[in-house]
Amino acid sequence: MNPAARLEQAENPGQKESSMLPLLNALNERVNQPVVWESEPPSPMDAGPVFEALLKAIRPDKQRRYAIAIKFLLKNMLNQNSYIFRALHAEPRNLSVKLSKSQQRYTVFVAKGEPGHGVCLQIVLLWLREQLSFHMTTSFPRLEEKNVVASRRACDIAEKAMVKDSAVGTIVLEAERLGLIAQELPWNRNFRNIHESFDINPDIKAVFMTLWFGQHAIAVIQERSGSFLFYDGNAGSYRIQRNNLMEFMITYNDECLPLKWSDYNTSSLTPFTQIFSVTRK
């Protein structure tokens, strides 16, 4: 069954109209028409702002109820590939163990807030804050094969990531707002050699890096056992053994990111835009 067909179902037998009707009407208006989520430069004909407003207007419990259909629509409208990051943990290479699932590329369009530049950094900082603190529960659920749109915690963390203070103008100050101390490091490192910096700087436990001219952010934590934790807001978190870290990072850059962004072609030898060490205040 086409997941989008579920949008036609009413919420209960006595209901005259489904709360999904505005979304369904907008879809019907565009039958057999090309749908462009966001043009470059933006166009008044772009569908993104219309559908984003319709999705955010749906009550959270209804978003979870129709999560399969909503993710199906977003995935097709945003032209997202499937299993973008599977190479990071799947057989036969088994480069890591996947610990949690994050797909901000979907959750930011259903959670309250304004998605835009900086959300990936915000969610990375929120993940670092949790990892560097004692916590009994997590805001970053494993989810396995579950739908992130149906996860209250996944949408809640996306909502928190979209809360940005416009008066905060630097990464260091943004980290401070979230209870972290970030210090830029003079490391001229890339995906192929970032592991070497942990070897020669054993006192540094956690770092986050911006890449692709500052358009994206990721984080790496060195655990006491010698293994590493990696986090990307579109991929989730992973535990990597020391001897797999370089191959993991190269695979992430060379195989996964081009699946996420069709125009991404940055070499794994390209230095990160910025690298910061991170500690709790």
C-alpha positions in Angstrom: 0.0 0.0 0.0 1.3 3.5 -0.9 2.0 5.1 2.5 0.6 8.4 1.2 -2.8 6.8 0.8 -3.1 6.6 4.6 -3.6 10.4 4.6 -7.1 9.8 3.4 -8.2 8.0 6.5 -10.3 9.9 9.0 -9.2 9.8 12.6 -12.3 8.2 14.0 -15.6 6.9 12.5 -17.7 10.0 13.6 -15.3 12.5 12.2 -16.4 14.4 9.1 -12.9 15.6 8.0 -9.4 14.3 8.7 -7.0 16.7 10.4 -4.7 15.8 7.5 -7.1 17.2 5.0 -5.2 20.4 4.3 -2.1 18.4 3.6 -4.0 16.0 1.3 -5.6 19.0 -0.6 -2.2 20.5 -1.1 -0.9 17.2 -2.5 -4.0 16.8 -4.8 -3.3 20.3 -6.2 0.1 19.1 -7.3 -0.8 15.8 -8.9 1.3 15.2 -12.0 3.2 18.4 -11.4 6.9 18.7 -10.6 7.4 19.5 -6.9 10.5 21.5 -6.0 11.1 21.8 -2.3 13.6 24.7 -2.5 15.1 26.3 -5.5 18.4 28.1 -5.7 17.7 31.0 -5.6 14.4 30.5 -3.8 11.3 30.8 -5.9 7.6 31.7 -5.0 6.7 28.4 -6.6 8.8 26.4 -4.1 6.7 23.8 -2.3 8.9 23.6 0.8 7.5 26.5 2.8 3.9 25.4 2.1 4.4 21.8 3.1 6.5 22.6 6.1 3.8 24.9 7.5 1.2 22.2 6.9 3.3 19.5 8.6 4.1 21.7 11.6 0.4 22.5 12.0 -0.5 18.9 12.7 -0.7 18.0 16.3 2.3 16.0 17.6 0.2 12.9 18.4 -1.2 12.9 14.9 2.2 13.4 13.4 3.3 10.2 15.2 0.1 8.4 14.1 0.8 9.3 10.4 4.6 9.0 10.7 5.0 6.5 7.9 3.1 8.7 5.4 4.8 11.9 6.6 8.3 10.4 6.2 7.4 9.0 2.9 6.3 12.4 1.6 9.4 14.2 3.0 11.8 11.6 1.7 10.4 11.9 -1.8 10.0 15.7 -1.8 13.5 16.2 -0.4 14.9 13.6 -2.8 16.6 11.7 0.0 18.3 8.4 -0.6 17.7 5.3 1.6 20.2 3.8 4.0 22.6 6.7 3.5 24.8 5.8 6.4 24.5 2.0 6.4 28.1 1.5 5.3 29.3 2.9 8.7 28.1 -0.2 10.6 26.9 -2.9 8.2 28.6 -6.1 7.2 31.0 -7.0 5.9 33.2 -4.2 7.1 31.5 -3.8 10.6 33.3 -0.5 11.1 31.2 0.4 14.2 28.2 -0.4 16.4 25.3 1.9 15.9 24.1 3.4 19.2 21.3 5.8 18.2 19.4 7.0 15.2 19.1 10.6 14.2 17.5 12.0 11.0 17.2 15.7 11.5 16.5 16.0 7.7 13.0 14.8 8.6 12.4 15.8 12.2 13.1 19.5 11.7 10.1 19.7 9.4 7.6 18.3 11.9 9.0 19.7 15.2 8.2 23.3 16.2 10.8 25.8 15.2 12.5 27.2 12.2 15.0 24.9 10.4 17.9 26.7 8.9 21.7 27.1 9.0 23.1 26.0 12.3 20.7 23.2 13.3 23.3 20.5 12.8 25.7 22.3 15.1 23.1 22.8 17.7 22.1 19.1 17.8 25.8 18.1 17.9 26.3 20.4 20.9 23.2 18.9 22.6 24.6 15.4 22.1 28.0 16.5 23.5 26.3 18.0 26.5 24.6 14.7 27.3 27.6 12.6 26.7 29.8 14.8 28.9 27.3 14.6 31.8 26.0 11.9 34.0 22.6 10.8 32.6 20.2 8.0 33.5 18.1 8.4 30.3 18.9 9.7 26.8 17.4 12.2 24.4 19.0 10.3 21.6 17.1 6.9 21.3 18.4 3.8 19.5 15.2 3.4 17.5 16.6 0.4 15.5 14.4 0.2 12.4 11.7 2.5 13.9 10.5 5.7 12.2 12.1 8.9 13.7 9.0 10.9 12.9 7.1 8.7 15.3 9.6 9.2 18.1 8.7 11.9 20.6 12.3 12.1 21.8 13.7 12.5 18.3 11.3 15.3 17.6 11.9 16.9 21.0 15.6 17.1 20.4 15.1 18.6 16.9 12.9 21.2 18.5 15.6 22.0 21.1 18.2 22.3 18.3 16.1 24.9 16.5 16.0 27.1 19.6 18.8 29.6 18.7 19.6 32.9 20.2 20.0 35.4 17.4 22.2 37.6 19.7 24.8 34.8 20.0 27.1 35.3 17.1 29.9 32.7 17.6 30.2 29.0 18.0 32.1 29.5 21.3 29.3 31.6 22.8 26.6 29.2 21.5 28.4 26.3 23.3 28.6 28.4 26.4 24.8 29.1 26.2 24.4 25.3 26.4 26.7 24.8 29.3 29.8 23.8 27.4 33.3 25.3 27.0 34.5 25.2 23.4 38.0 26.1 22.4 39.2 26.3 18.8 42.2 24.1 18.2 45.0 24.9 15.7 44.8 21.4 14.2 45.2 21.2 10.5 43.4 17.8 10.3 41.1 16.0 8.0 39.1 12.8 7.8 42.2 10.7 7.2 44.3 11.9 10.1 42.1 13.3 12.8 42.8 10.1 14.8 46.4 11.1 15.1 45.5 14.2 17.1 43.9 12.1 19.8 47.2 10.1 20.0 49.3 13.2 20.6 46.7 15.1 22.7 45.5 12.4 25.2 44.0 15.1 27.5 41.5 16.1 24.9 38.4 13.9 25.2 35.8 15.5 23.0 36.0 17.5 19.8 33.5 18.8 17.2 34.4 19.8 13.7 32.7 21.9 11.0 33.2 20.9 7.4 32.2 21.8 3.9 33.0 25.5 4.4 31.1 25.4 7.8 27.9 24.0 6.4 27.9 20.9 8.6 29.1 19.7 12.0 30.1 16.4 13.6 31.5 15.3 16.9 34.0 12.7 18.2 34.6 11.6 21.8 37.4 9.4 22.9 36.3 6.9 25.6 38.4 5.7 28.5 38.5 2.3 27.0 40.2 3.6 23.9 37.2 3.4 21.6 35.5 6.4 20.1 32.0 7.8 19.8 30.9 9.6 16.7 27.8 11.7 16.1 26.1 13.3 13.1 22.6 14.8 13.4 21.6 13.0 10.2 23.2 9.7 11.0 23.1 9.1 14.7 25.8 7.9 17.1 28.3 5.1 16.7 31.0 3.4 18.8 34.2 2.7 16.8 37.2 0.8 17.9 40.5 2.6 17.6 41.8 0.5 14.6 38.6 1.3 12.6 38.4 5.0 13.2 40.3 6.2 10.1 38.4 3.9 7.7 35.1 4.9 9.4 35.8 8.6 8.9 36.9 8.1 5.3 33.8 6.0 4.6 31.6 8.7 6.1 33.1 11.3 3.9 33.7 9.4 0.6 30.6 7.1 0.6 27.9 8.5 2.8 28.0 12.3 2.5 27.6 12.2 -1.4 24.5 10.1 -0.8 23.2 12.8 1.5 24.1 15.7 -0.7 24.3 15.2 -4.5 26.7 18.1 -4.9 29.1 17.0 -2.1 32.5 16.0 -3.6 35.0 17.1 -0.9 38.1 15.0 -0.6 38.7 13.2 2.7 42.1 15.0 2.6 40.5 18.4 2.8 41.1 20.0 6.2 38.1 20.5 8.5 36.8 24.1 8.4 37.2 24.4 12.2 38.0 22.0 15.1 37.0 22.7 18.7 37.7 20.9 22.0 34.7 20.6 24.3 34.3 20.2 28.0 31.4 20.9 30.5 31.4 24.2 32.4 
